[in-house]
Amino acid sequence: MTAPRSMPMPKPKPKPNPNVDNLVIGGGLAGAMAAMRLAAAGRDVALLEKEPAAHHKVCGEFLSPEAVAYLHQAGVDPVRLGAVPIRFLRLSAKSRVVETALPFTALSLSRCVLDEALLARAAEQGCDVRRGVSVEKLTQRADTWVAKLSDESLQSAHTAFLATGKHDLRGWTRMPGKHNDLVGFKLHWRLATAQTEALRQFMELFLFSGGYGGLSLVENDTANLCLVVRRSTLRKLRGWNELLAALRLENRHMQQRLEGAQPLWQRPLAISPIPYGYLATRPHGLWCVGDQAAVIPSFTGDGMSIALHSGALAAQMHLAGDTSDQYHRALQSQLKSGMGLATWLSRAMVTRAARELVPLGVSLFPRAIKSIATSTRIPSHALLAASPQ
Ligand SMILES: Cc1cc2nc3c(=O)[nH]c(=O)nc-3n(C[C@H](O)[C@H](O)[C@H](O)COP(=O)(O)OP(=O)(O)OC[C@H]3O[C@@H](n4cnc5c(N)ncnc54)[C@H](O)[C@@H]3O)c2cc1C
């Protein structure tokens, strides 16, 4: 008789270190990027993410070439995760539709897949990634940061990186941005087959009364509809269903796209307020990254590259011995002019005049798209190389 084989015992999870070098609050793109670079440099890093598992986020899911380059540096290949290419822009307003080629090839991938892949990379680099734990309160005592967590425990660290994205931490609320009255929505759809084919390789930007949005495919031929609308317009319409009906009535192209489409969720995700144009200047000793540092209007498709860039820059400057104040000033000078232009355009795009003039302008001056796309991106000289492993 063979002896019963003993079952391998699961390795006990090491107890979390209550006092680390670096605490990263929030496990989106910015937090994961900062955490993995700090951990790769040998720092003891804890990353706390309030959601227990992969989750969807309000986002157009358009990955600019800069974002893709940072993801490759982080060891994440979006195409292997199912990302699809975006080569063209189709703009619609009322009954007008114009098309133009983008000055680059972008990608599109759902945040649910992307953020999870980046968090996994942070853990592989040695970062203690803790899920389902939120920071309730953050205070500074002498040269130590102390976070009170949702499980009532305390976590302290020499340095804290604030990466809570769209959500402000109590006591650390961002100042309002320069275009604040918009509500963001996102819903995934299964389009009719012919509409899916017509959407392939396109980012479709659409304008409607009081707002604008984007429609594109992500992995598995799922279509992502993401839009922003003025709060006053939403109040008048009363809710999401009425907003969607009004959009379809006004914009014939979107009506055609959504004909026979099935929403994949019962209701859309929503986010408000969105402080478009916000650029952090807080000299508190706290390192703000991602949307906690800068919120660029979503039509630029540049928020994720800024999140990745700011996470990488903050880690690099911290490791080099710079202060958080120096980091915020450097980031501000890199982003200021693109942010100014994007915010001005975002304000213009929700006006009645834009619905008449923007499609006409793009059909007459297709090169204007290239010039706007270039002027609102992170300047190429500011982009960072991979950190030494
Ligand atoms: C309508 C809209 C459309 C957009 N479209 C695009 C686009 O197409 N392309 C693009 O590049 N960008 C786009 N963006 C911008 C992009 O989504 C953001 O810039 C990006 O998600 C910022 O990343 P982040 O890591 O700063 O924050 P997030 O991705 O929001 O991550 C923050 C994380 O912190 C966690 N968290 C929050 N509070 C706590 C807490 N107290 N404790 C612990 N964890 C916490 C959250 O659960 C979350 O996982 C869009 C934004 C909007 C609003």
The ligand as an SDF file (V2000), in Angstrom:
LIG
                    3D

 53 58  0  0  0  0  0  0  0  0999 V2000
  -15.3820   60.4280  -19.0600 C   0  0  0  0  0  0  0  0  0  0  0  0
  -13.9190   60.1100  -19.0700 C   0  0  0  0  0  0  0  0  0  0  0  0
  -13.3380   59.5320  -20.1910 C   0  0  0  0  0  0  0  0  0  0  0  0
  -11.9610   59.2630  -20.2100 C   0  0  0  0  0  0  0  0  0  0  0  0
  -11.4130   58.7050  -21.3340 N   0  0  0  0  0  0  0  0  0  0  0  0
  -10.0820   58.4880  -21.3870 C   0  0  0  0  0  0  0  0  0  0  0  0
   -9.4800   57.8910  -22.5320 C   0  0  0  0  0  0  0  0  0  0  0  0
  -10.1610   57.4930  -23.4740 O   0  0  0  0  0  0  0  0  0  0  0  0
   -8.1140   57.7370  -22.5440 N   0  0  0  0  0  0  0  0  0  0  0  0
   -7.3320   58.1490  -21.5050 C   0  0  0  0  0  0  0  0  0  0  0  0
   -6.0950   58.0050  -21.5840 O   0  0  0  0  0  0  0  0  0  0  0  0
   -7.8810   58.6740  -20.3860 N   0  0  0  0  0  0  0  0  0  0  0  0
   -9.2240   58.8510  -20.3000 C   0  0  0  0  0  0  0  0  0  0  0  0
   -9.7810   59.3550  -19.1540 N   0  0  0  0  0  0  0  0  0  0  0  0
   -8.9060   59.6830  -18.0120 C   0  0  0  0  0  0  0  0  0  0  0  0
   -8.4640   58.4390  -17.2350 C   0  0  0  0  0  0  0  0  0  0  0  0
   -9.5660   57.6090  -16.9590 O   0  0  0  0  0  0  0  0  0  0  0  0
   -7.8120   58.8800  -15.9170 C   0  0  0  0  0  0  0  0  0  0  0  0
   -6.9390   59.9400  -16.1640 O   0  0  0  0  0  0  0  0  0  0  0  0
   -7.0430   57.7260  -15.2790 C   0  0  0  0  0  0  0  0  0  0  0  0
   -7.9300   56.6910  -14.9220 O   0  0  0  0  0  0  0  0  0  0  0  0
   -6.3290   58.1900  -14.0220 C   0  0  0  0  0  0  0  0  0  0  0  0
   -5.7000   57.0760  -13.4210 O   0  0  0  0  0  0  0  0  0  0  0  0
   -5.4260   57.0840  -11.8530 P   0  0  0  0  0  0  0  0  0  0  0  0
   -4.5490   55.9210  -11.5870 O   0  0  0  0  0  0  0  0  0  0  0  0
   -5.0090   58.4350  -11.4240 O   0  0  0  0  0  0  0  0  0  0  0  0
   -6.8660   56.8770  -11.1790 O   0  0  0  0  0  0  0  0  0  0  0  0
   -7.9100   55.6920  -11.2290 P   0  0  0  0  0  0  0  0  0  0  0  0
   -7.7670   54.9110  -12.4490 O   0  0  0  0  0  0  0  0  0  0  0  0
   -9.2410   56.3360  -10.9410 O   0  0  0  0  0  0  0  0  0  0  0  0
   -7.4750   54.7630  -10.0080 O   0  0  0  0  0  0  0  0  0  0  0  0
   -7.5940   55.1650   -8.6680 C   0  0  0  0  0  0  0  0  0  0  0  0
   -7.7340   53.9390   -7.7940 C   0  0  0  0  0  0  0  0  0  0  0  0
   -7.7220   54.3190   -6.4280 O   0  0  0  0  0  0  0  0  0  0  0  0
   -8.6530   53.5280   -5.7140 C   0  0  0  0  0  0  0  0  0  0  0  0
   -9.0440   54.2990   -4.5220 N   0  0  0  0  0  0  0  0  0  0  0  0
   -9.8000   55.4140   -4.4870 C   0  0  0  0  0  0  0  0  0  0  0  0
   -9.9070   55.8560   -3.2230 N   0  0  0  0  0  0  0  0  0  0  0  0
   -9.1940   54.9970   -2.4590 C   0  0  0  0  0  0  0  0  0  0  0  0
   -8.9160   54.9260   -1.0530 C   0  0  0  0  0  0  0  0  0  0  0  0
   -9.3890   55.8400   -0.2020 N   0  0  0  0  0  0  0  0  0  0  0  0
   -8.1440   53.9050   -0.5890 N   0  0  0  0  0  0  0  0  0  0  0  0
   -7.6370   52.9700   -1.4360 C   0  0  0  0  0  0  0  0  0  0  0  0
   -7.8780   52.9940   -2.7730 N   0  0  0  0  0  0  0  0  0  0  0  0
   -8.6320   54.0000   -3.2680 C   0  0  0  0  0  0  0  0  0  0  0  0
   -9.7860   53.3030   -6.7040 C   0  0  0  0  0  0  0  0  0  0  0  0
  -10.5490   52.1530   -6.3870 O   0  0  0  0  0  0  0  0  0  0  0  0
   -9.0300   53.1810   -8.0210 C   0  0  0  0  0  0  0  0  0  0  0  0
   -8.7450   51.8370   -8.3780 O   0  0  0  0  0  0  0  0  0  0  0  0
  -11.1650   59.6010  -19.0940 C   0  0  0  0  0  0  0  0  0  0  0  0
  -11.7490   60.1480  -17.9420 C   0  0  0  0  0  0  0  0  0  0  0  0
  -13.1210   60.3940  -17.9250 C   0  0  0  0  0  0  0  0  0  0  0  0
  -13.7290   60.9900  -16.6910 C   0  0  0  0  0  0  0  0  0  0  0  0
  1  2  1  0
  2  3  1  0
  2 52  2  0
  3  4  2  0
  4  5  1  0
  4 50  1  0
  5  6  2  0
  6  7  1  0
  6 13  1  0
  7  8  2  0
  7  9  1  0
  9 10  1  0
 10 11  2  0
 10 12  1  0
 12 13  2  0
 13 14  1  0
 14 15  1  0
 14 50  1  0
 15 16  1  0
 16 17  1  0
 16 18  1  0
 18 19  1  0
 18 20  1  0
 20 21  1  0
 20 22  1  0
 22 23  1  0
 23 24  1  0
 24 25  2  0
 24 26  1  0
 24 27  1  0
 27 28  1  0
 28 29  2  0
 28 30  1  0
 28 31  1  0
 31 32  1  0
 32 33  1  0
 33 34  1  0
 33 48  1  0
 34 35  1  0
 35 36  1  0
 35 46  1  0
 36 37  1  0
 36 45  1  0
 37 38  2  0
 38 39  1  0
 39 40  1  0
 39 45  2  0
 40 41  1  0
 40 42  2  0
 42 43  1  0
 43 44  2  0
 44 45  1  0
 46 47  1  0
 46 48  1  0
 48 49  1  0
 50 51  2  0
 51 52  1  0
 52 53  1  0
M  END
$$$$
